[in-house]
Amino acid sequence: LLIEDTVEYGSPDINSDGSVNILDIICVATHFGETGSPGWIPEDINKDGMISVLDILCISTHWNN
């Protein structure tokens, strides 16, 4: 039996400029350490309720600039 979990992530293009780069990491870094309900702000990319290095890793895996 194979069970697959689908995890929905927010957009890694936090500033909506069409490019995933250091500017998006800066947006996340300004909220680093903050907590709230899962997905409470766009910077909570992995929707775990915490702004952490995991959100920055989500950006780095989608880097296109």
Predicted model as a PDB file, atoms N, CA, C, CB and O in Angstrom, pLDDT in the B-factor column:
MODEL        1                                                                  
ATOM      1  N   LEU A   1       0.854  -1.181   0.000  1.00 55.00           N  
ATOM      2  CA  LEU A   1       0.000   0.000   0.000  1.00 55.00           C  
ATOM      3  C   LEU A   1       0.893   1.234   0.000  1.00 55.00           C  
ATOM      4  CB  LEU A   1      -0.968   0.004   1.229  1.00 55.00           C  
ATOM      5  O   LEU A   1       1.759   1.394   0.860  1.00 55.00           O  
ATOM      6  N   LEU A   2       0.668   2.091  -0.969  1.00 61.00           N  
ATOM      7  CA  LEU A   2       1.446   3.318  -1.080  1.00 61.00           C  
ATOM      8  C   LEU A   2       0.549   4.500  -0.770  1.00 61.00           C  
ATOM      9  CB  LEU A   2       2.075   3.458  -2.488  1.00 61.00           C  
ATOM     10  O   LEU A   2      -0.475   4.708  -1.421  1.00 61.00           O  
ATOM     11  N   ILE A   3       0.938   5.255   0.212  1.00 60.00           N  
ATOM     12  CA  ILE A   3       0.169   6.444   0.588  1.00 60.00           C  
ATOM     13  C   ILE A   3       1.038   7.658   0.309  1.00 60.00           C  
ATOM     14  CB  ILE A   3      -0.279   6.398   2.099  1.00 60.00           C  
ATOM     15  O   ILE A   3       2.159   7.760   0.807  1.00 60.00           O  
ATOM     16  N   GLU A   4       0.519   8.562  -0.478  1.00 61.00           N  
ATOM     17  CA  GLU A   4       1.262   9.773  -0.802  1.00 61.00           C  
ATOM     18  C   GLU A   4       0.606  10.972  -0.136  1.00 61.00           C  
ATOM     19  CB  GLU A   4       1.342   9.978  -2.328  1.00 61.00           C  
ATOM     20  O   GLU A   4      -0.607  11.169  -0.220  1.00 61.00           O  
ATOM     21  N   ASP A   5       1.424  11.753   0.518  1.00 64.00           N  
ATOM     22  CA  ASP A   5       0.943  13.004   1.088  1.00 64.00           C  
ATOM     23  C   ASP A   5       1.303  14.133   0.131  1.00 64.00           C  
ATOM     24  CB  ASP A   5       1.547  13.253   2.509  1.00 64.00           C  
ATOM     25  O   ASP A   5       2.439  14.228  -0.333  1.00 64.00           O  
ATOM     26  N   THR A   6       0.348  14.964  -0.151  1.00 66.00           N  
ATOM     27  CA  THR A   6       0.596  16.124  -0.991  1.00 66.00           C  
ATOM     28  C   THR A   6       0.671  17.346  -0.091  1.00 66.00           C  
ATOM     29  CB  THR A   6      -0.511  16.289  -2.081  1.00 66.00           C  
ATOM     30  O   THR A   6      -0.260  17.646   0.656  1.00 66.00           O  
ATOM     31  N   VAL A   7       1.784  18.037  -0.175  1.00 68.00           N  
ATOM     32  CA  VAL A   7       1.989  19.228   0.624  1.00 68.00           C  
ATOM     33  C   VAL A   7       1.905  20.427  -0.298  1.00 68.00           C  
ATOM     34  CB  VAL A   7       3.350  19.186   1.374  1.00 68.00           C  
ATOM     35  O   VAL A   7       2.608  20.497  -1.306  1.00 68.00           O  
ATOM     36  N   GLU A   8       1.050  21.362   0.046  1.00 80.00           N  
ATOM     37  CA  GLU A   8       0.947  22.585  -0.744  1.00 80.00           C  
ATOM     38  C   GLU A   8       1.834  23.653  -0.127  1.00 80.00           C  
ATOM     39  CB  GLU A   8      -0.523  23.073  -0.830  1.00 80.00           C  
ATOM     40  O   GLU A   8       1.748  23.950   1.065  1.00 80.00           O  
ATOM     41  N   TYR A   9       2.678  24.216  -0.958  1.00 87.00           N  
ATOM     42  CA  TYR A   9       3.553  25.292  -0.515  1.00 87.00           C  
ATOM     43  C   TYR A   9       3.081  26.597  -1.129  1.00 87.00           C  
ATOM     44  CB  TYR A   9       5.027  25.006  -0.892  1.00 87.00           C  
ATOM     45  O   TYR A   9       2.442  26.617  -2.181  1.00 87.00           O  
ATOM     46  N   GLY A  10       3.409  27.682  -0.451  1.00 91.00           N  
ATOM     47  CA  GLY A  10       3.129  28.996  -1.005  1.00 91.00           C  
ATOM     48  C   GLY A  10       4.144  29.306  -2.099  1.00 91.00           C  
ATOM     49  O   GLY A  10       5.110  28.567  -2.290  1.00 91.00           O  
ATOM     50  N   SER A  11       3.921  30.377  -2.795  1.00 92.00           N  
ATOM     51  CA  SER A  11       4.825  30.785  -3.872  1.00 92.00           C  
ATOM     52  C   SER A  11       6.166  31.235  -3.292  1.00 92.00           C  
ATOM     53  CB  SER A  11       4.194  31.920  -4.715  1.00 92.00           C  
ATOM     54  O   SER A  11       6.200  32.004  -2.332  1.00 92.00           O  
ATOM     55  N   PRO A  12       7.265  30.762  -3.869  1.00 94.00           N  
ATOM     56  CA  PRO A  12       8.572  31.231  -3.423  1.00 94.00           C  
ATOM     57  C   PRO A  12       8.893  32.640  -3.939  1.00 94.00           C  
ATOM     58  CB  PRO A  12       9.649  30.260  -3.877  1.00 94.00           C  
ATOM     59  O   PRO A  12       9.868  33.249  -3.499  1.00 94.00           O  
ATOM     60  N   ASP A  13       8.091  33.155  -4.857  1.00 95.00           N  
ATOM     61  CA  ASP A  13       8.268  34.521  -5.374  1.00 95.00           C  
ATOM     62  C   ASP A  13       7.505  35.471  -4.454  1.00 95.00           C  
ATOM     63  CB  ASP A  13       7.761  34.647  -6.870  1.00 95.00           C  
ATOM     64  O   ASP A  13       6.443  35.984  -4.808  1.00 95.00           O  
ATOM     65  N   ILE A  14       8.062  35.692  -3.283  1.00 94.00           N  
ATOM     66  CA  ILE A  14       7.391  36.462  -2.224  1.00 94.00           C  
ATOM     67  C   ILE A  14       7.040  37.870  -2.670  1.00 94.00           C  
ATOM     68  CB  ILE A  14       8.270  36.528  -0.987  1.00 94.00           C  
ATOM     69  O   ILE A  14       5.942  38.348  -2.387  1.00 94.00           O  
ATOM     70  N   ASN A  15       7.950  38.546  -3.363  1.00 94.00           N  
ATOM     71  CA  ASN A  15       7.693  39.933  -3.749  1.00 94.00           C  
ATOM     72  C   ASN A  15       6.986  40.060  -5.103  1.00 94.00           C  
ATOM     73  CB  ASN A  15       8.995  40.695  -3.789  1.00 94.00           C  
ATOM     74  O   ASN A  15       6.803  41.170  -5.601  1.00 94.00           O  
ATOM     75  N   SER A  16       6.593  38.942  -5.692  1.00 94.00           N  
ATOM     76  CA  SER A  16       5.805  38.904  -6.938  1.00 94.00           C  
ATOM     77  C   SER A  16       6.424  39.703  -8.086  1.00 94.00           C  
ATOM     78  CB  SER A  16       4.417  39.428  -6.671  1.00 94.00           C  
ATOM     79  O   SER A  16       5.724  40.384  -8.835  1.00 94.00           O  
ATOM     80  N   ASP A  17       7.754  39.606  -8.210  1.00 95.00           N  
ATOM     81  CA  ASP A  17       8.400  40.318  -9.317  1.00 95.00           C  
ATOM     82  C   ASP A  17       8.706  39.401 -10.509  1.00 95.00           C  
ATOM     83  CB  ASP A  17       9.688  40.966  -8.829  1.00 95.00           C  
ATOM     84  O   ASP A  17       9.342  39.825 -11.474  1.00 95.00           O  
ATOM     85  N   GLY A  18       8.250  38.143 -10.438  1.00 94.00           N  
ATOM     86  CA  GLY A  18       8.450  37.205 -11.531  1.00 94.00           C  
ATOM     87  C   GLY A  18       9.770  36.465 -11.482  1.00 94.00           C  
ATOM     88  O   GLY A  18      10.083  35.693 -12.388  1.00 94.00           O  
ATOM     89  N   SER A  19      10.553  36.692 -10.429  1.00 94.00           N  
ATOM     90  CA  SER A  19      11.845  36.042 -10.297  1.00 94.00           C  
ATOM     91  C   SER A  19      12.032  35.593  -8.851  1.00 94.00           C  
ATOM     92  CB  SER A  19      12.989  36.988 -10.736  1.00 94.00           C  
ATOM     93  O   SER A  19      11.650  36.300  -7.919  1.00 94.00           O  
ATOM     94  N   VAL A  20      12.621  34.416  -8.671  1.00 95.00           N  
ATOM     95  CA  VAL A  20      12.901  33.911  -7.327  1.00 95.00           C  
ATOM     96  C   VAL A  20      14.392  34.113  -7.085  1.00 95.00           C  
ATOM     97  CB  VAL A  20      12.484  32.386  -7.165  1.00 95.00           C  
ATOM     98  O   VAL A  20      15.228  33.469  -7.719  1.00 95.00           O  
ATOM     99  N   ASN A  21      14.718  35.018  -6.155  1.00 95.00           N  
ATOM    100  CA  ASN A  21      16.116  35.376  -5.927  1.00 95.00           C  
ATOM    101  C   ASN A  21      16.331  35.906  -4.511  1.00 95.00           C  
ATOM    102  CB  ASN A  21      16.568  36.418  -6.951  1.00 95.00           C  
ATOM    103  O   ASN A  21      15.484  35.726  -3.636  1.00 95.00           O  
ATOM    104  N   ILE A  22      17.453  36.550  -4.298  1.00 95.00           N  
ATOM    105  CA  ILE A  22      17.832  37.048  -2.974  1.00 95.00           C  
ATOM    106  C   ILE A  22      16.802  38.028  -2.401  1.00 95.00           C  
ATOM    107  CB  ILE A  22      19.194  37.722  -3.048  1.00 95.00           C  
ATOM    108  O   ILE A  22      16.654  38.120  -1.183  1.00 95.00           O  
ATOM    109  N   LEU A  23      16.102  38.746  -3.250  1.00 96.00           N  
ATOM    110  CA  LEU A  23      15.101  39.695  -2.759  1.00 96.00           C  
ATOM    111  C   LEU A  23      13.970  38.965  -2.033  1.00 96.00           C  
ATOM    112  CB  LEU A  23      14.532  40.529  -3.923  1.00 96.00           C  
ATOM    113  O   LEU A  23      13.399  39.500  -1.083  1.00 96.00           O  
ATOM    114  N   ASP A  24      13.647  37.758  -2.470  1.00 96.00           N  
ATOM    115  CA  ASP A  24      12.619  36.966  -1.802  1.00 96.00           C  
ATOM    116  C   ASP A  24      13.128  36.449  -0.455  1.00 96.00           C  
ATOM    117  CB  ASP A  24      12.181  35.790  -2.696  1.00 96.00           C  
ATOM    118  O   ASP A  24      12.372  36.380   0.514  1.00 96.00           O  
ATOM    119  N   ILE A  25      14.407  36.089  -0.398  1.00 96.00           N  
ATOM    120  CA  ILE A  25      15.000  35.658   0.873  1.00 96.00           C  
ATOM    121  C   ILE A  25      14.994  36.811   1.867  1.00 96.00           C  
ATOM    122  CB  ILE A  25      16.442  35.138   0.661  1.00 96.00           C  
ATOM    123  O   ILE A  25      14.745  36.605   3.055  1.00 96.00           O  
ATOM    124  N   ILE A  26      15.265  38.010   1.394  1.00 96.00           N  
ATOM    125  CA  ILE A  26      15.238  39.185   2.274  1.00 96.00           C  
ATOM    126  C   ILE A  26      13.841  39.386   2.857  1.00 96.00           C  
ATOM    127  CB  ILE A  26      15.681  40.450   1.506  1.00 96.00           C  
ATOM    128  O   ILE A  26      13.697  39.713   4.035  1.00 96.00           O  
ATOM    129  N   CYS A  27      12.824  39.191   2.037  1.00 96.00           N  
ATOM    130  CA  CYS A  27      11.439  39.312   2.529  1.00 96.00           C  
ATOM    131  C   CYS A  27      11.169  38.324   3.659  1.00 96.00           C  
ATOM    132  CB  CYS A  27      10.436  39.081   1.382  1.00 96.00           C  
ATOM    133  O   CYS A  27      10.560  38.677   4.669  1.00 96.00           O  
ATOM    134  N   VAL A  28      11.623  37.089   3.483  1.00 97.00           N  
ATOM    135  CA  VAL A  28      11.431  36.074   4.524  1.00 97.00           C  
ATOM    136  C   VAL A  28      12.260  36.440   5.755  1.00 97.00           C  
ATOM    137  CB  VAL A  28      11.825  34.659   4.001  1.00 97.00           C  
ATOM    138  O   VAL A  28      11.778  36.334   6.883  1.00 97.00           O  
ATOM    139  N   ALA A  29      13.496  36.868   5.542  1.00 97.00           N  
ATOM    140  CA  ALA A  29      14.389  37.184   6.658  1.00 97.00           C  
ATOM    141  C   ALA A  29      13.832  38.292   7.551  1.00 97.00           C  
ATOM    142  CB  ALA A  29      15.756  37.592   6.130  1.00 97.00           C  
ATOM    143  O   ALA A  29      14.106  38.307   8.751  1.00 97.00           O  
ATOM    144  N   THR A  30      13.066  39.207   6.996  1.00 97.00           N  
ATOM    145  CA  THR A  30      12.510  40.290   7.820  1.00 97.00           C  
ATOM    146  C   THR A  30      11.465  39.777   8.806  1.00 97.00           C  
ATOM    147  CB  THR A  30      11.891  41.366   6.930  1.00 97.00           C  
ATOM    148  O   THR A  30      11.114  40.479   9.755  1.00 97.00           O  
ATOM    149  N   HIS A  31      10.967  38.565   8.593  1.00 97.00           N  
ATOM    150  CA  HIS A  31       9.980  37.964   9.498  1.00 97.00           C  
ATOM    151  C   HIS A  31      10.543  36.745  10.228  1.00 97.00           C  
ATOM    152  CB  HIS A  31       8.728  37.565   8.720  1.00 97.00           C  
ATOM    153  O   HIS A  31       9.801  36.033  10.905  1.00 97.00           O  
ATOM    154  N   PHE A  32      11.832  36.500  10.097  1.00 97.00           N  
ATOM    155  CA  PHE A  32      12.468  35.311  10.654  1.00 97.00           C  
ATOM    156  C   PHE A  32      12.170  35.183  12.151  1.00 97.00           C  
ATOM    157  CB  PHE A  32      13.987  35.355  10.413  1.00 97.00           C  
ATOM    158  O   PHE A  32      12.344  36.131  12.918  1.00 97.00           O  
ATOM    159  N   GLY A  33      11.725  34.006  12.542  1.00 97.00           N  
ATOM    160  CA  GLY A  33      11.438  33.732  13.950  1.00 97.00           C  
ATOM    161  C   GLY A  33      10.008  34.023  14.363  1.00 97.00           C  
ATOM    162  O   GLY A  33       9.603  33.668  15.470  1.00 97.00           O  
ATOM    163  N   GLU A  34       9.237  34.661  13.499  1.00 98.00           N  
ATOM    164  CA  GLU A  34       7.841  34.970  13.828  1.00 98.00           C  
ATOM    165  C   GLU A  34       6.982  33.715  13.648  1.00 98.00           C  
ATOM    166  CB  GLU A  34       7.304  36.135  12.938  1.00 98.00           C  
ATOM    167  O   GLU A  34       7.317  32.832  12.857  1.00 98.00           O  
ATOM    168  N   THR A  35       5.882  33.647  14.382  1.00 97.00           N  
ATOM    169  CA  THR A  35       4.988  32.496  14.287  1.00 97.00           C  
ATOM    170  C   THR A  35       3.537  32.951  14.170  1.00 97.00           C  
ATOM    171  CB  THR A  35       5.161  31.577  15.507  1.00 97.00           C  
ATOM    172  O   THR A  35       3.189  34.075  14.529  1.00 97.00           O  
ATOM    173  N   GLY A  36       2.711  32.060  13.663  1.00 97.00           N  
ATOM    174  CA  GLY A  36       1.280  32.321  13.517  1.00 97.00           C  
ATOM    175  C   GLY A  36       0.593  31.057  13.043  1.00 97.00           C  
ATOM    176  O   GLY A  36       1.185  29.978  13.071  1.00 97.00           O  
ATOM    177  N   SER A  37      -0.635  31.178  12.612  1.00 96.00           N  
ATOM    178  CA  SER A  37      -1.352  30.029  12.056  1.00 96.00           C  
ATOM    179  C   SER A  37      -0.677  29.601  10.762  1.00 96.00           C  
ATOM    180  CB  SER A  37      -2.851  30.368  11.808  1.00 96.00           C  
ATOM    181  O   SER A  37      -0.118  30.445  10.062  1.00 96.00           O  
ATOM    182  N   PRO A  38      -0.710  28.312  10.420  1.00 94.00           N  
ATOM    183  CA  PRO A  38      -0.076  27.858   9.182  1.00 94.00           C  
ATOM    184  C   PRO A  38      -0.509  28.681   7.957  1.00 94.00           C  
ATOM    185  CB  PRO A  38      -0.399  26.390   8.951  1.00 94.00           C  
ATOM    186  O   PRO A  38      -1.700  28.837   7.686  1.00 94.00           O  
ATOM    187  N   GLY A  39       0.480  29.199   7.232  1.00 92.00           N  
ATOM    188  CA  GLY A  39       0.224  30.000   6.046  1.00 92.00           C  
ATOM    189  C   GLY A  39      -0.249  31.410   6.348  1.00 92.00           C  
ATOM    190  O   GLY A  39      -0.832  32.062   5.482  1.00 92.00           O  
ATOM    191  N   TRP A  40      -0.012  31.887   7.549  1.00 94.00           N  
ATOM    192  CA  TRP A  40      -0.538  33.181   8.001  1.00 94.00           C  
ATOM    193  C   TRP A  40      -0.048  34.373   7.205  1.00 94.00           C  
ATOM    194  CB  TRP A  40      -0.189  33.387   9.425  1.00 94.00           C  
ATOM    195  O   TRP A  40      -0.750  35.381   7.119  1.00 94.00           O  
ATOM    196  N   ILE A  41       1.137  34.288   6.622  1.00 95.00           N  
ATOM    197  CA  ILE A  41       1.639  35.337   5.719  1.00 95.00           C  
ATOM    198  C   ILE A  41       2.357  34.646   4.555  1.00 95.00           C  
ATOM    199  CB  ILE A  41       2.611  36.343   6.476  1.00 95.00           C  
ATOM    200  O   ILE A  41       2.749  33.486   4.686  1.00 95.00           O  
ATOM    201  N   PRO A  42       2.537  35.327   3.429  1.00 95.00           N  
ATOM    202  CA  PRO A  42       3.197  34.703   2.280  1.00 95.00           C  
ATOM    203  C   PRO A  42       4.608  34.196   2.595  1.00 95.00           C  
ATOM    204  CB  PRO A  42       3.263  35.690   1.140  1.00 95.00           C  
ATOM    205  O   PRO A  42       5.067  33.232   1.982  1.00 95.00           O  
ATOM    206  N   GLU A  43       5.288  34.826   3.531  1.00 96.00           N  
ATOM    207  CA  GLU A  43       6.639  34.419   3.891  1.00 96.00           C  
ATOM    208  C   GLU A  43       6.680  33.039   4.555  1.00 96.00           C  
ATOM    209  CB  GLU A  43       7.253  35.447   4.813  1.00 96.00           C  
ATOM    210  O   GLU A  43       7.747  32.433   4.651  1.00 96.00           O  
ATOM    211  N   ASP A  44       5.534  32.543   5.010  1.00 96.00           N  
ATOM    212  CA  ASP A  44       5.448  31.180   5.563  1.00 96.00           C  
ATOM    213  C   ASP A  44       5.213  30.224   4.396  1.00 96.00           C  
ATOM    214  CB  ASP A  44       4.292  31.057   6.647  1.00 96.00           C  
ATOM    215  O   ASP A  44       4.133  29.651   4.256  1.00 96.00           O  
ATOM    216  N   ILE A  45       6.224  30.064   3.574  1.00 95.00           N  
ATOM    217  CA  ILE A  45       6.107  29.316   2.320  1.00 95.00           C  
ATOM    218  C   ILE A  45       5.702  27.868   2.548  1.00 95.00           C  
ATOM    219  CB  ILE A  45       7.417  29.364   1.562  1.00 95.00           C  
ATOM    220  O   ILE A  45       4.869  27.338   1.814  1.00 95.00           O  
ATOM    221  N   ASN A  46       6.282  27.220   3.558  1.00 94.00           N  
ATOM    222  CA  ASN A  46       5.963  25.813   3.785  1.00 94.00           C  
ATOM    223  C   ASN A  46       4.736  25.616   4.678  1.00 94.00           C  
ATOM    224  CB  ASN A  46       7.151  25.117   4.400  1.00 94.00           C  
ATOM    225  O   ASN A  46       4.377  24.489   5.019  1.00 94.00           O  
ATOM    226  N   LYS A  47       4.114  26.706   5.041  1.00 95.00           N  
ATOM    227  CA  LYS A  47       2.844  26.707   5.782  1.00 95.00           C  
ATOM    228  C   LYS A  47       2.877  25.863   7.059  1.00 95.00           C  
ATOM    229  CB  LYS A  47       1.739  26.204   4.887  1.00 95.00           C  
ATOM    230  O   LYS A  47       1.962  25.092   7.348  1.00 95.00           O  
ATOM    231  N   ASP A  48       3.981  26.043   7.820  1.00 95.00           N  
ATOM    232  CA  ASP A  48       4.079  25.352   9.097  1.00 95.00           C  
ATOM    233  C   ASP A  48       3.836  26.293  10.277  1.00 95.00           C  
ATOM    234  CB  ASP A  48       5.440  24.699   9.229  1.00 95.00           C  
ATOM    235  O   ASP A  48       3.911  25.878  11.434  1.00 95.00           O  
ATOM    236  N   GLY A  49       3.548  27.550   9.983  1.00 96.00           N  
ATOM    237  CA  GLY A  49       3.267  28.522  11.032  1.00 96.00           C  
ATOM    238  C   GLY A  49       4.490  29.229  11.594  1.00 96.00           C  
ATOM    239  O   GLY A  49       4.363  30.113  12.442  1.00 96.00           O  
ATOM    240  N   MET A  50       5.680  28.846  11.127  1.00 97.00           N  
ATOM    241  CA  MET A  50       6.921  29.460  11.607  1.00 97.00           C  
ATOM    242  C   MET A  50       7.731  29.975  10.428  1.00 97.00           C  
ATOM    243  CB  MET A  50       7.754  28.451  12.434  1.00 97.00           C  
ATOM    244  O   MET A  50       7.851  29.309   9.399  1.00 97.00           O  
ATOM    245  N   ILE A  51       8.277  31.154  10.591  1.00 97.00           N  
ATOM    246  CA  ILE A  51       9.180  31.688   9.566  1.00 97.00           C  
ATOM    247  C   ILE A  51      10.581  31.248   9.983  1.00 97.00           C  
ATOM    248  CB  ILE A  51       9.068  33.285   9.427  1.00 97.00           C  
ATOM    249  O   ILE A  51      11.115  31.700  10.996  1.00 97.00           O  
ATOM    250  N   SER A  52      11.164  30.357   9.182  1.00 97.00           N  
ATOM    251  CA  SER A  52      12.441  29.746   9.571  1.00 97.00           C  
ATOM    252  C   SER A  52      13.305  29.467   8.349  1.00 97.00           C  
ATOM    253  CB  SER A  52      12.201  28.446  10.352  1.00 97.00           C  
ATOM    254  O   SER A  52      12.968  29.832   7.223  1.00 97.00           O  
ATOM    255  N   VAL A  53      14.421  28.814   8.607  1.00 96.00           N  
ATOM    256  CA  VAL A  53      15.330  28.444   7.532  1.00 96.00           C  
ATOM    257  C   VAL A  53      14.646  27.523   6.525  1.00 96.00           C  
ATOM    258  CB  VAL A  53      16.577  27.770   8.102  1.00 96.00           C  
ATOM    259  O   VAL A  53      15.049  27.483   5.362  1.00 96.00           O  
ATOM    260  N   LEU A  54      13.635  26.792   6.939  1.00 95.00           N  
ATOM    261  CA  LEU A  54      12.915  25.920   6.006  1.00 95.00           C  
ATOM    262  C   LEU A  54      12.218  26.723   4.910  1.00 95.00           C  
ATOM    263  CB  LEU A  54      11.889  25.070   6.760  1.00 95.00           C  
ATOM    264  O   LEU A  54      12.143  26.275   3.766  1.00 95.00           O  
ATOM    265  N   ASP A  55      11.712  27.898   5.250  1.00 95.00           N  
ATOM    266  CA  ASP A  55      11.092  28.762   4.241  1.00 95.00           C  
ATOM    267  C   ASP A  55      12.154  29.284   3.267  1.00 95.00           C  
ATOM    268  CB  ASP A  55      10.349  29.946   4.917  1.00 95.00           C  
ATOM    269  O   ASP A  55      11.902  29.394   2.067  1.00 95.00           O  
ATOM    270  N   ILE A  56      13.322  29.599   3.783  1.00 95.00           N  
ATOM    271  CA  ILE A  56      14.417  30.059   2.924  1.00 95.00           C  
ATOM    272  C   ILE A  56      14.872  28.929   2.005  1.00 95.00           C  
ATOM    273  CB  ILE A  56      15.605  30.572   3.776  1.00 95.00           C  
ATOM    274  O   ILE A  56      15.202  29.168   0.843  1.00 95.00           O  
ATOM    275  N   LEU A  57      14.892  27.710   2.516  1.00 94.00           N  
ATOM    276  CA  LEU A  57      15.251  26.560   1.672  1.00 94.00           C  
ATOM    277  C   LEU A  57      14.257  26.369   0.539  1.00 94.00           C  
ATOM    278  CB  LEU A  57      15.327  25.285   2.511  1.00 94.00           C  
ATOM    279  O   LEU A  57      14.644  25.996  -0.569  1.00 94.00           O  
ATOM    280  N   CYS A  58      12.984  26.621   0.804  1.00 92.00           N  
ATOM    281  CA  CYS A  58      11.969  26.531  -0.257  1.00 92.00           C  
ATOM    282  C   CYS A  58      12.277  27.514  -1.378  1.00 92.00           C  
ATOM    283  CB  CYS A  58      10.560  26.803   0.312  1.00 92.00           C  
ATOM    284  O   CYS A  58      12.101  27.199  -2.555  1.00 92.00           O  
ATOM    285  N   ILE A  59      12.730  28.689  -1.011  1.00 92.00           N  
ATOM    286  CA  ILE A  59      13.105  29.689  -2.015  1.00 92.00           C  
ATOM    287  C   ILE A  59      14.327  29.202  -2.808  1.00 92.00           C  
ATOM    288  CB  ILE A  59      13.405  31.062  -1.337  1.00 92.00           C  
ATOM    289  O   ILE A  59      14.353  29.286  -4.036  1.00 92.00           O  
ATOM    290  N   SER A  60      15.324  28.698  -2.099  1.00 91.00           N  
ATOM    291  CA  SER A  60      16.563  28.305  -2.772  1.00 91.00           C  
ATOM    292  C   SER A  60      16.343  27.162  -3.765  1.00 91.00           C  
ATOM    293  CB  SER A  60      17.606  27.897  -1.743  1.00 91.00           C  
ATOM    294  O   SER A  60      17.074  27.066  -4.750  1.00 91.00           O  
ATOM    295  N   THR A  61      15.368  26.304  -3.534  1.00 90.00           N  
ATOM    296  CA  THR A  61      15.122  25.209  -4.471  1.00 90.00           C  
ATOM    297  C   THR A  61      14.384  25.683  -5.723  1.00 90.00           C  
ATOM    298  CB  THR A  61      14.322  24.106  -3.788  1.00 90.00           C  
ATOM    299  O   THR A  61      14.259  24.931  -6.689  1.00 90.00           O  
ATOM    300  N   HIS A  62      13.896  26.919  -5.712  1.00 88.00           N  
ATOM    301  CA  HIS A  62      13.207  27.474  -6.879  1.00 88.00           C  
ATOM    302  C   HIS A  62      13.942  28.664  -7.480  1.00 88.00           C  
ATOM    303  CB  HIS A  62      11.804  27.888  -6.502  1.00 88.00           C  
ATOM    304  O   HIS A  62      13.380  29.407  -8.285  1.00 88.00           O  
ATOM    305  N   TRP A  63      15.193  28.841  -7.090  1.00 87.00           N  
ATOM    306  CA  TRP A  63      16.017  29.972  -7.528  1.00 87.00           C  
ATOM    307  C   TRP A  63      16.080  30.025  -9.044  1.00 87.00           C  
ATOM    308  CB  TRP A  63      17.436  29.874  -6.940  1.00 87.00           C  
ATOM    309  O   TRP A  63      16.375  29.018  -9.688  1.00 87.00           O  
ATOM    310  N   ASN A  64      15.805  31.195  -9.626  1.00 83.00           N  
ATOM    311  CA  ASN A  64      15.867  31.302 -11.088  1.00 83.00           C  
ATOM    312  C   ASN A  64      16.528  32.578 -11.574  1.00 83.00           C  
ATOM    313  CB  ASN A  64      14.488  31.217 -11.662  1.00 83.00           C  
ATOM    314  O   ASN A  64      16.311  32.999 -12.711  1.00 83.00           O  
ATOM    315  N   ASN A  65      17.317  33.185 -10.735  1.00 59.00           N  
ATOM    316  CA  ASN A  65      17.988  34.395 -11.186  1.00 59.00           C  
ATOM    317  C   ASN A  65      19.455  34.357 -10.827  1.00 59.00           C  
ATOM    318  CB  ASN A  65      17.333  35.629 -10.588  1.00 59.00           C  
ATOM    319  O   ASN A  65      20.189  35.299 -11.129  1.00 59.00           O  
TER     320      ASN A  65                                                      
ENDMDL                                                                          
END                                                                             
